[in-house]
Amino acid sequence: MLSALHAHRWGEPWTTTRGMGIWPLDKVQHRLLVAVCEARDAQRLLMASEFSTIWLDVAQYIDRHRAVHVRISTASPKDAVTVDGHNPLRATSPDQVAEALVSGFRVLEDLDEGTLGAFALCLMPWDDRIEGAAEYRCLIYGRRLECAVCTRRPPANGGSSGLPDLLAPPPSIMKQLGTFVEQHATELPEPHLAMDVALVPAATGADDAIVFIEFNPADAELDVFGLDLETAVSADLRRTLASDPSPSS
């Protein structure tokens, strides 16, 4: 079953576009991951026999890609605090993957509230281009783009902070985003959802390249970054964005 909530159920071309490595978690692994997240015990996770095959595969995956983006199927551990202060979303070893998973609350919260056996560990090759690119959240209803909001813009003059720009993207970017959604409309995992993308600067005279980041369900938990929904989207999409989230199943 395709789903915007779980990355391993996004289907083609989304999982292959990002070269995603997927390791579904059975009920035993799910319970163990909850326990080590509660204890914040990365070493226990690394040494657990239930995860031994996963860690061997993860090590090989990292060897191929050098650095990877860490997430479980429903969330990335962007709230994690690592011992040496490195970006918890970026890992270069199984140890860093384990540390990212257990060092915050987002992963634990989703696992704790979700259905046993419904989740997966998902890794993607780290893309340095995204880190310095403008990012947009595209709100899609009926497989058509209704609006978009800039969730991060590149730091000005090489600064370190890219703050959201809550103004609507300029018409040229909206057209480009709309074309991208239209081209992939039949491949979207759900008809109503949010899609996050980055606009990677291209050579002079060419359109910026759109790089897919992730999907999120269109429901009351979706962050719309202060967007005025009354004026920005249709009544149908407003109702969808006010709906209760589906269970993490």
N, C-alpha and C positions, 0 to 999 in steps of 0.2 A: 504494500500500500504506500503510495507516495504521500509525503507530508512536508509542510513547511517547517514544522517544529523540529523534526529529527534530521540532522544533516545526512545520515546514512540512508535516508529515504527520499532524498531530493531527486534521485533518478538522473538520467542522462539529459544533457551533457554536463550537468553541474558538478557531479562528483569527479568526472574525468577531466574536466576543464582545470580544476585545481589540483589534479593528481592526488586525490584524497586516499589516504590509507585508512581502512575501516576495520575495527576489531569489535564485533558485537559482544556484549557482556551478558553471560547467563545469570540466572538468579543468584547462584552462589557468589559469583564475582561481584554482582551488584551489591549484595549485602556486605561483602568484605570491603568494598570501596566506601560504602557509607561509614563503616566502623573506623577505617583508617582516616577518613576525612574528619570524623568527630574527634579522633585522638590527635589529628594532625601528625600522623606518623608515616612519613614517606618511606622510611627504611623497611617498615613492616610490609608495605605494599610492594616494594622492590623484591623482598625475600619470599613473598607468598608463593607457594607452589601453584596455587590456582591461577596465577598470572605469569608463570614462568615462560610459557610459549609466547604469550603476548610480548613480553619484554625482549625475547630473542628476535621476534619479528620487528619490533620497534627499533631495536639497535640496527638491524639491516636497513630499515627504511631511512633512518637518520644518516647512516653511512652513504646512502645514495644521494640524499638531498642536503646534507651538511647541517642545515637548520630547518626547523619545522614549527608550524603554528599548532598550538595545543588547544583541544576542546573535547568535551564530551558532545554527544549528538545534539543536545539542546542548548548548550551554553559554553562560552569560553571563560576561563578563570581569570578574567581581567581584574578582579578584586584581590587576587592573591598577592601576598607580600613574601618575596623570596629573601633568603638569608643574605645573599651578596648584593641584593638590589637590582638584579637584572630584570628585564621585561619578562613577566611570567608567561606571556603568550608565546614567547620565542624560546625554543629548547634546542640544545645541541647534544643532548645525551638522554638516555632513559631516566637517569637520576633527576634531571631538570623537569622532565615530563611528570614524574611522580610528585616532585615538590610542587609544581604548579597545581596539580589536581587537588592536593590536600591542604593547601595554604590559604584558602579563602572560603567564602560561604556560598558562592553562587552554585558551584558544582554540588555541594552537599544538599543545598535546598532543593535543587531539581531532582536529585536522586531520591531524597527523602519523601518527596511528594509524588513521585512518578511510579509507574507500574514496573514491578520486578521483571527484568529480562527484556525491557523495551529499549534500553540504551546501548550506546556504542562509544568506544574511544575512537576519536577521529583526528588524524593528523594531516596537515597539508604542507607542502614545501613553502618555506618562508619566502615572501616576495617583497624585497626591499623597495620596490617601486610604490607599493601601497602606502608604506610608512610616510612618504613625503608627498602624497597626492591628496587632492580634495576628495571627500567622500560624500555620497548622497544617499538618502533613504527614499526610495521610490514607493509610493502608495498605489497599489494596483487593485482595481475592482473589475471583475468580469474579464480578466486577462488584458486589460487596457490600463495604461498609465493615467492616473488622475492628477497627481501632483508629486512634487519632490521637494525635499528640504536638505540643505547642506548641513551635514552633521560634523564635518571637520574640514577646515581649509588649511592649506600649507602655511606654516609660519612665515610671516613677513620678514624679509631681509635676513633669512637664515635663523630666525628666532627659534625658541624651543616649544612654543605653545600655539597650537592651531585651534582656535575657538570656533564653535558653530556660528554660521551666518544664517540667521533665521529668515532672511529675505528669500523670496522665490528665486530659483536659478534664472539666469537670463534666458531669453527665448531660444538662443542658439543651443544652449545646453539642454533645455527641455525638449527641443526637437530631437537632439541626438539620443537622449534617454528614451523618448517615446519610440523612436525607430528601433532601438535595441530591444525594448519590451515587445514590440510588434513582431520582430523577427523571431523571438523565442516564445511567443504566446502559447503555442501548443505544447511547449516543453515545460511550462511552469508546473510545479507540483500541486498547486491549488489555484483556483480562479481568483481568489481574493487573498492578498498577502502583501507583505513589505519585502522589498529587495534592496539590499545594500550593495553599492558599487563604488569603485574608485575611478576617477578620471586621471589617467596617467599621461603627463605631457608628452606630446609627439613632436616630430621634427617640424620645423617652421613651415607653415602653410598647410599642415595636415590636421585633421581633427584629433583631439586627445583620444587615446585608447580607453575603452571601457573595460574594466576588470571586475568581474563578479566577485563579491565577498561572501554574502550569505543571504538566506531567507529568514524571515520571522513571521509568525502568524499575525493576522490582522484581528486583534481583539483588544480588550480593555487594558491589557498589560503592555501594549506596544508603546514605546517612547516616541512621541511625534515631535519632540524638541521644541515645544511651545508653539507649534503651528496652530493657526486659527482655523479649526476644522469647519466652522460655520460658513466660512467664505472660500475655503480652499478645496473642499471635496463635496461630492454629492451626498444627498440624504441617505442613499443606500449604503455608501461607504461609512458614513457617520454611525449608522446603526450597527454595522459590522464591527467598527472600532469600539463600540460600547458594549459588545457582547462579552459574556464570561469566557475565560480561556478554556480550551479543551484540556482534558487530562493528558499528562505526559505518557501516552500509551502508544 
